[in-house]
Amino acid sequence: MRKTTVALALALITAGTASAGFVSYAANPTSNSTDFAAGVATYGQTLNTLDFETHPLGTLNSTFYPGVTIAFGNTTNVTTELASQGGLTSPQSTGEGAGDASHHLTPDAAYTMTITFDTPVLAAGFFLIDFYNPSGVNGQPFIVYDGPNGTGNVLGSVTPAPYNFQINNKYFLGALSTDGDIRSIRFSSTGFAGDSVYIDNIQYSTTGTPEPGTWLLLASGGLLVVMKRRRA
């Protein structure tokens, strides 16, 4: 019986120290955000959403939201206006529906957005509105890092789907790292043909998952409890 108990505890320790996994959410334009939310829920986490409704209209304050820094290389405003027209180039997709006139970010046509979290998170993502990418060149891969401001190790990348989401349709890009070690994400839009791509509803998990060392301690603690009860 004691051998079985020890073997079970060792199995728990081994499972807790398994290598990290990286999951991207980009390939399913009509369900990326719901798939993302389901992935976060699988790890017992919840999502926090920055919808910019509380941010005043006008120039973006990069540190307006505690714990998150949103940086651009050019002027970025919070507005309620969306494009009045768009191209009809195929292949097209309606994404996850039409973007509304609520507050959203309106950077210049070409931009690089970097989002940094004060503490590591399990998952992060955001919505693009009016994204024009039928030939797969307008959006560069969305890169995920374990350091702030696009530094440290690259945990993975998310390649945008090659569709035209005009006029004013929403498309979600997200990523999840099972080690809960995402510190920053970076996305660039080339502004192909002068196209403006809006950003709305930045989402991230409220906490990360335990580090492998934490799993080891939990499993070891469980082993000690079982052994003490066995001796008793």
Number of C-alpha atoms within 10 A of each C-alpha: 7 11 7 9 14 15 13 14 18 16 12 18 20 14 14 19 15 10 9 13 12 16 16 20 22 23 15 15 22 17 15 22 22 13 16 26 18 14 19 24 13 10 14 12 20 18 17 14 16 17 18 21 15 10 17 14 15 12 15 21 15 13 11 14 13 8 10 18 18 20 19 18 12 13 12 19 18 23 22 14 14 19 14 7 10 15 13 13 14 13 12 17 20 18 25 20 15 16 21 15 10 14 21 28 24 23 24 20 16 19 19 16 20 21 22 23 20 13 17 22 24 25 32 27 25 20 23 24 29 27 29 30 23 18 14 14 15 21 22 18 18 23 19 31 22 22 21 19 19 18 13 13 11 15 19 19 20 20 16 23 19 21 21 25 30 24 22 24 20 26 32 27 27 27 27 26 23 21 21 23 24 28 25 28 29 21 19 17 24 17 18 15 10 10 19 22 27 24 25 25 19 22 22 28 24 17 18 22 19 16 15 18 12 13 18 19 13 16 21 16 13 14 19 14 11 16 14 10 8 11 7 6
